Amino acid sequence: MGVRERRAVIVGGGIAGLASGAALLRQGWAVTVLEQAGPVTEVGAGISITANGLSALATLGLDAATRNAGHRLRMAGTMDQSGTWLMRIPRSSSGKVPQEV
Ligand SMILES: Cc1cc2nc3c(=O)[nH]c(=O)nc-3n(C[C@H](O)[C@H](O)[C@H](O)COP(=O)(O)OP(=O)(O)OC[C@H]3O[C@@H](n4cnc5c(N)ncnc54)[C@H](O)[C@@H]3O)c2cc1C
């Protein structure tokens, strides 16, 4: 008797659905992801991925591809509508120096 194939159907091809699908694929499951929207295209938006997110991507074997597709942030923060910084986080060697301006 052969090994029964484990199959999963995931509804939603967002971050959670695709990450779940990638994780199950790595475990040998046959995965189908159902997405109601049309094909993925560039929409002019970006997403910031923090250290815990990169760690999760590494677990899925996707960190190198993500790093290659993205850019390392040197600084991030929040401005008000006049362009005045409300909060800035400069990148440091420790990566742990939030600085309020
Ligand atoms: C403006 C904005 C900026 C953001 N910036 C960041 C950021 O920089 N960094 C960060 O970590 N997070 C960011 N987030 C949050 C991040 O986008 C969400 O946490 C993440 O996308 C959630 O993923 P998800 O898979 O849970 O849900 P979703 O991304 O909402 O995915 C759900 C998917 O399921 C599909 N779906 C729903 N119902 C059905 C159905 N019945 N059949 C088939 N498909 C279905 C939807 O079309 C959708 O594609 C941002 C969010 C917004 C709105």
The ligand as a MOL file (V3000), in Angstrom:
LIG
                    3D

  0  0  0     0  0            999 V3000
M  V30 BEGIN CTAB
M  V30 COUNTS 53 58 0 0 0
M  V30 BEGIN ATOM
M  V30 1 C -1.2880 50.0390 3.7640 0
M  V30 2 C -0.7110 48.8290 4.4730 0
M  V30 3 C 0.6600 48.7740 4.6760 0
M  V30 4 C 1.2150 47.6710 5.3470 0
M  V30 5 N 2.5690 47.6240 5.5090 0
M  V30 6 C 3.1180 46.5720 6.1320 0
M  V30 7 C 4.5330 46.4780 6.2660 0
M  V30 8 O 5.2880 47.3410 5.8220 0
M  V30 9 N 5.0360 45.3830 6.9110 0
M  V30 10 C 4.2350 44.3980 7.4100 0
M  V30 11 O 4.7630 43.4280 7.9790 0
M  V30 12 N 2.8880 44.4590 7.2770 0
M  V30 13 C 2.3250 45.5130 6.6550 0
M  V30 14 N 0.9720 45.5770 6.5200 0
M  V30 15 C 0.1760 44.4910 7.0640 0
M  V30 16 C 0.2140 43.3050 6.1060 0
M  V30 17 O -0.0690 43.7520 4.7840 0
M  V30 18 C -0.8420 42.2860 6.5780 0
M  V30 19 O -0.5970 41.9270 7.9110 0
M  V30 20 C -0.7930 41.0490 5.7130 0
M  V30 21 O -0.9550 41.3590 4.3430 0
M  V30 22 C -1.9040 40.0960 6.1480 0
M  V30 23 O -1.7520 38.9440 5.3440 0
M  V30 24 P -2.9060 37.8970 5.2770 0
M  V30 25 O -2.4500 36.8100 4.3440 0
M  V30 26 O -3.3080 37.4980 6.6500 0
M  V30 27 O -4.1680 38.6590 4.6890 0
M  V30 28 P -4.3500 39.3340 3.2580 0
M  V30 29 O -3.1200 39.9720 2.7570 0
M  V30 30 O -5.5820 40.1810 3.4110 0
M  V30 31 O -4.6390 38.1200 2.2960 0
M  V30 32 C -5.8830 37.4760 2.2570 0
M  V30 33 C -6.0900 37.0210 0.8200 0
M  V30 34 O -7.2120 36.1700 0.7770 0
M  V30 35 C -7.9510 36.4680 -0.3730 0
M  V30 36 N -9.3030 36.0110 -0.1160 0
M  V30 37 C -10.1500 36.4450 0.8410 0
M  V30 38 N -11.3220 35.7770 0.7820 0
M  V30 39 C -11.1720 34.8670 -0.2170 0
M  V30 40 C -12.0240 33.8780 -0.7540 0
M  V30 41 N -13.2590 33.6620 -0.2540 0
M  V30 42 N -11.5740 33.1400 -1.7800 0
M  V30 43 C -10.3260 33.3440 -2.2730 0
M  V30 44 N -9.4610 34.2590 -1.8090 0
M  V30 45 C -9.8950 35.0160 -0.7820 0
M  V30 46 C -7.8140 37.9720 -0.5330 0
M  V30 47 O -8.0410 38.3670 -1.8630 0
M  V30 48 C -6.3550 38.1840 -0.1260 0
M  V30 49 O -5.4700 38.1020 -1.2120 0
M  V30 50 C 0.3860 46.6400 5.8410 0
M  V30 51 C -0.9960 46.7030 5.6240 0
M  V30 52 C -1.5400 47.7860 4.9440 0
M  V30 53 C -3.0400 47.8310 4.6950 0
M  V30 END ATOM
M  V30 BEGIN BOND
M  V30 1 1 1 2
M  V30 2 1 2 3
M  V30 3 2 2 52
M  V30 4 2 3 4
M  V30 5 1 4 5
M  V30 6 1 4 50
M  V30 7 2 5 6
M  V30 8 1 6 7
M  V30 9 1 6 13
M  V30 10 2 7 8
M  V30 11 1 7 9
M  V30 12 1 9 10
M  V30 13 2 10 11
M  V30 14 1 10 12
M  V30 15 2 12 13
M  V30 16 1 13 14
M  V30 17 1 14 15
M  V30 18 1 14 50
M  V30 19 1 15 16
M  V30 20 1 16 17
M  V30 21 1 16 18
M  V30 22 1 18 19
M  V30 23 1 18 20
M  V30 24 1 20 21
M  V30 25 1 20 22
M  V30 26 1 22 23
M  V30 27 1 23 24
M  V30 28 2 24 25
M  V30 29 1 24 26
M  V30 30 1 24 27
M  V30 31 1 27 28
M  V30 32 2 28 29
M  V30 33 1 28 30
M  V30 34 1 28 31
M  V30 35 1 31 32
M  V30 36 1 32 33
M  V30 37 1 33 34
M  V30 38 1 33 48
M  V30 39 1 34 35
M  V30 40 1 35 36
M  V30 41 1 35 46
M  V30 42 1 36 37
M  V30 43 1 36 45
M  V30 44 2 37 38
M  V30 45 1 38 39
M  V30 46 1 39 40
M  V30 47 2 39 45
M  V30 48 1 40 41
M  V30 49 2 40 42
M  V30 50 1 42 43
M  V30 51 2 43 44
M  V30 52 1 44 45
M  V30 53 1 46 47
M  V30 54 1 46 48
M  V30 55 1 48 49
M  V30 56 2 50 51
M  V30 57 1 51 52
M  V30 58 1 52 53
M  V30 END BOND
M  V30 END CTAB
M  END
